[in-house]
Amino acid sequence: MNIEVSEKAVEWYKEELDTDDTPNIKFFPRYGGNGNVPGFSLGISVTEPNHAFASVVKDNILFFVEEEDAWYFDGADLVISYDEKLAEPLVSYRKK
């Protein structure tokens, strides 16, 4: 699994989340919504990693998924781009 985060999405996360003390953003499945698995959607949290399954560093921020959450991605890459119209990150999953 790979994680891709566009530069504009990185800037959005830096502006919207307090990453000064903890420059780590965790992606995880949460109940509700419509995501890669029916009944779940992607959540985000600013926290330290325990056992990262996949990660990427962009502009000194570690974006990661924990091993316990790998099931949600089901062999897909996580791609975070930026939606200019909505002015927010856009999440997609690229199947391998």
C-alpha positions in Angstrom: 0.0 0.0 0.0 1.2 3.5 -0.9 0.0 6.8 0.4 0.1 9.8 -2.0 -0.7 13.3 -0.7 -0.7 16.3 -3.1 1.1 19.5 -2.2 -2.2 21.4 -2.0 -3.7 18.8 0.3 -0.6 19.0 2.5 -1.0 22.7 2.8 -4.7 22.3 3.7 -3.9 19.8 6.5 -1.2 22.2 7.8 -3.7 25.1 7.9 -6.6 23.1 9.3 -4.9 20.8 11.8 -2.5 21.7 14.6 0.6 19.7 13.6 3.1 22.0 15.3 3.7 19.8 18.3 2.8 16.5 16.7 3.6 16.5 13.0 1.8 13.2 12.3 -1.5 12.6 10.6 -3.1 9.2 10.9 -5.7 7.9 8.4 -8.1 5.3 9.8 -11.5 3.7 9.1 -14.4 5.1 11.1 -18.1 4.0 11.2 -20.5 5.7 8.9 -20.2 7.3 5.6 -19.2 6.0 2.2 -15.6 5.0 1.7 -13.5 2.1 0.6 -15.6 -0.4 2.6 -19.4 0.0 2.8 -20.5 1.5 6.2 -17.1 3.1 6.9 -15.3 6.3 5.8 -11.8 7.7 6.3 -11.0 9.5 9.5 -8.0 11.6 10.4 -6.2 12.2 13.6 -3.1 14.1 14.7 -1.2 11.5 16.8 2.0 9.5 17.1 2.3 6.2 15.1 2.5 2.9 17.0 3.0 0.3 14.2 2.7 2.1 10.9 1.7 -0.2 8.0 2.2 2.5 5.3 3.6 6.0 5.5 4.9 9.0 3.6 6.6 12.2 4.7 5.5 15.4 3.0 6.7 18.9 4.1 7.9 17.4 7.4 4.6 15.8 8.2 4.3 12.0 8.5 1.1 10.7 6.9 0.4 7.1 8.0 -1.9 4.1 8.4 -1.5 1.7 11.3 -1.2 -2.0 10.8 -4.5 -2.6 12.6 -6.3 -0.5 10.0 -4.7 -2.0 6.8 -7.9 -4.2 6.2 -9.8 -1.0 5.3 -7.6 -0.3 2.3 -7.8 -3.9 0.9 -4.7 -3.7 -1.2 -5.5 -0.3 -2.5 -3.3 2.8 -2.5 -4.6 5.9 -0.6 -4.5 9.0 -2.8 -5.3 12.4 -1.3 -5.6 15.1 -3.9 -7.2 18.6 -3.6 -10.6 19.6 -4.8 -10.3 23.2 -6.0 -14.1 23.7 -6.1 -14.7 22.5 -2.6 -11.4 23.8 -1.3 -10.6 20.6 0.6 -8.8 17.3 0.3 -10.3 14.7 -2.0 -9.8 11.0 -1.0 -9.7 8.2 -3.5 -8.5 4.6 -3.5 -6.4 3.2 -6.3 -6.8 -0.5 -6.6 -3.6 -2.4 -7.5 
